Amino acid sequence: MDSKINKRKLLIIVSAVDALLSSFVLLIYFGFFPIDIFGWVIPRWVIGLGGGIWFLSAIAVLVYQVTRTDTLE
């Protein structure tokens, strides 16, 4: 039982860090930071799409882990 609690805490921490990192990528995409992404090899829309999918998946895992109950029925 203890390993499930530790795994859940680890998933909460990792998904929160992922959400922060992906939000940083999205802020770069939307131009809030003065980083020139036009000089990169990949197209600009790919950065936005990847950052958006990364952010949504991190938030989905975080919300699931925070709202999940540990009752056995």
NUMIKE-323498 format. One line per field, with one value per residue: residue number from 0; residue in one letter; x, y negated, z negated of N, C-alpha, C, O in turn. Coordinates in steps of 0.02 Angstrom, whole numbers, plus 50000, padded with zeros to 5 digits. Each point is the difference from the previous one (the first is absolute). Layout:
% residues N
nr = NUM:...
rest = A:...
n_u = X:...
n_v = Y:...
n_w = Z:...
ca_u = X:...
ca_v = Y:...
ca_w = Z:...
c_u = X:...
c_v = Y:...
c_w = Z:...
o_u = X:...
o_v = Y:...
o_w = Z:...
END
This chain:
% residues 73
nr = 0:1:2:3:4:5:6:7:8:9:10:11:12:13:14:15:16:17:18:19:20:21:22:23:24:25:26:27:28:29:30:31:32:33:34:35:36:37:38:39:40:41:42:43:44:45:46:47:48:49:50:51:52:53:54:55:56:57:58:59:60:61:62:63:64:65:66:67:68:69:70:71:72
rest = M:D:S:K:I:N:K:R:K:L:L:I:I:V:S:A:V:D:A:L:L:S:S:F:V:L:L:I:Y:F:G:F:F:P:I:D:I:F:G:W:V:I:P:R:W:V:I:G:L:G:G:G:I:W:F:L:S:A:I:A:V:L:V:Y:Q:V:T:R:T:D:T:L:E
n_u = 50041:50074:50006:49914:50016:50063:49949:49935:50046:50028:49919:49980:50066:49992:49914:50023:50062:49948:49940:50058:50028:49921:49990:50076:49980:49929:50049:50053:49943:49970:50095:49970:50024:50072:49911:50106:49888:50012:50049:49903:50046:49985:49928:49980:49966:50096:50051:49960:50025:50100:50023:49960:50054:50091:49981:49971:50087:50062:49960:50016:50103:50030:49959:50050:50098:49986:49972:50105:49918:50005:49911:50000:49989
n_v = 50059:50054:50109:50053:50027:50088:50099:50030:50038:50107:50075:50015:50066:50111:50047:50017:50089:50099:50016:50034:50108:50071:49999:50064:50111:50035:50014:50098:50092:50006:50055:50090:50086:49938:50066:49990:49986:49889:49970:50001:50091:50005:50064:49901:50014:50013:49905:49940:50032:49980:49896:49979:50039:49944:49904:50002:50020:49912:49931:50033:49992:49901:49966:50041:49958:49907:50013:50027:50071:49980:49961:50057:50006
n_w = 50000:49935:50026:49950:49893:49972:50010:49914:49906:50002:49983:49891:49939:50008:49947:49891:49970:49993:49907:49910:49988:49965:49889:49949:49997:49921:49900:49990:49972:49892:49983:49942:50067:49940:50018:50031:50007:50011:49904:49946:49956:49889:50057:50049:50105:50058:50029:50086:50104:50045:50037:50103:50091:50035:50057:50108:50069:50028:50078:50107:50043:50043:50098:50091:50033:50061:50108:50029:50030:49890:50053:49905:50111
ca_u = 49959:50044:50030:49950:49998:50061:49993:49952:50034:50050:49964:49976:50057:50025:49952:50002:50060:49986:49955:50039:50045:49962:49974:50056:50004:49943:50014:50047:49963:49956:50041:50008:50072:50034:50040:49985:49989:50000:50065:50004:49991:49931:49952:49973:49938:50016:50017:49937:49961:50034:49992:49930:49985:50039:49968:49936:50010:50025:49944:49954:50029:49999:49931:49980:50034:49978:49930:49988:49991:50036:49956:49993:49930
ca_v = 49941:49942:49985:49965:49930:49969:49995:49946:49937:49991:49981:49932:49955:50002:49968:49928:49974:50001:49945:49938:49998:49991:49932:49960:50008:49964:49929:49984:50002:49942:49940:49966:49998:49977:50054:50004:50070:50005:50026:50072:50040:50023:49945:49969:50031:50064:49983:49986:50062:50044:49971:50005:50070:50015:49967:50032:50066:49992:49979:50057:50047:49967:49999:50069:50023:49962:50013:50072:50024:50062:50049:50065:50021
ca_w = 50000:49995:50065:50040:49978:50025:50072:50013:49986:50053:50060:49990:50006:50069:50044:49986:50032:50072:50016:49999:50057:50061:50001:50022:50072:50029:49994:50053:50063:50005:50003:49936:49986:50061:50030:50071:50019:50073:50020:49987:50060:50006:50009:49939:49980:49968:49931:49966:49995:49952:49934:49980:49983:49940:49944:49986:49971:49932:49959:49993:49952:49935:49975:49984:49939:49942:49984:49993:49931:49986:49968:50032:49994
c_u = 50043:50031:49950:49997:50062:49997:49952:50032:50051:49966:49972:50057:50024:49951:49997:50061:49991:49954:50037:50047:49962:49968:50055:50008:49944:50010:50051:49965:49957:50038:50007:50073:50036:50048:49978:49993:49999:50067:50008:49983:49927:49953:49970:49936:50011:50018:49937:49958:50030:49994:49930:49981:50036:49966:49934:50008:50027:49945:49951:50026:49998:49930:49977:50031:49976:49929:49985:49991:50035:49957:49998:49929:49992
c_v = 49937:49982:49966:49927:49964:49991:49943:49932:49984:49978:49929:49950:49996:49965:49924:49968:49999:49943:49933:49994:49989:49931:49951:50003:49961:49924:49977:49997:49938:49933:49961:49995:49981:50053:50007:50073:50008:50028:50075:50038:50020:49940:49976:50035:50067:49988:49986:50062:50048:49975:50005:50071:50021:49970:50035:50069:49996:49979:50057:50049:49970:49999:50070:50023:49963:50019:50074:50018:50067:50052:50064:50025:50070
c_w = 50000:50068:50046:49982:50027:50075:50018:49988:50054:50065:49995:50010:50073:50046:49987:50033:50077:50020:49999:50060:50065:50004:50019:50076:50034:49994:50051:50067:50009:49996:49936:49979:50065:50028:50072:50021:50076:50025:49989:50064:50010:50009:49934:49976:49966:49926:49960:49990:49948:49929:49973:49980:49937:49938:49981:49970:49929:49952:49989:49948:49929:49970:49981:49934:49938:49980:49991:49926:49992:49965:50041:49990:50025
o_u = 49982:50009:50020:49991:49995:50023:50012:49991:50007:50025:49999:49992:50013:50022:49988:49995:50021:50010:49988:50005:50023:49992:49986:50013:50011:49980:49996:50012:49997:49969:50018:50018:49981:50061:49941:50050:49994:50003:50050:49971:49978:50015:49998:49991:49959:49983:49993:49971:49965:49987:49990:49967:49972:49995:49988:49962:49981:49996:49973:49961:49985:49991:49967:49966:49997:49984:49943:50036:50012:50025:49999:49977:49945
o_v = 49950:49941:49960:49957:49944:49949:49963:49954:49943:49955:49964:49949:49946:49963:49962:49945:49953:49970:49957:49946:49962:49972:49949:49949:49968:49963:49944:49955:49972:49947:49941:49957:50022:49990:50008:50036:50055:50025:50029:49972:50005:49946:50037:50008:50021:50041:50023:50010:50028:50039:50012:50010:50034:50033:50013:50019:50040:50024:50008:50024:50035:50016:50008:50029:50029:50001:50017:49974:50036:50039:49998:50007:50027
o_w = 50031:50015:50043:50044:50024:50026:50048:50040:50021:50034:50050:50033:50025:50045:50047:50027:50033:50053:50043:50030:50043:50054:50032:50032:50051:50045:50025:50040:50055:50007:50001:49959:50054:50003:50014:50005:50025:50056:50021:50046:50057:49976:49951:49940:49959:49957:49943:49946:49959:49953:49941:49949:49958:49948:49942:49955:49958:49944:49945:49959:49952:49941:49949:49958:49946:49941:49982:49957:50049:49961:50061:49944:49999
END
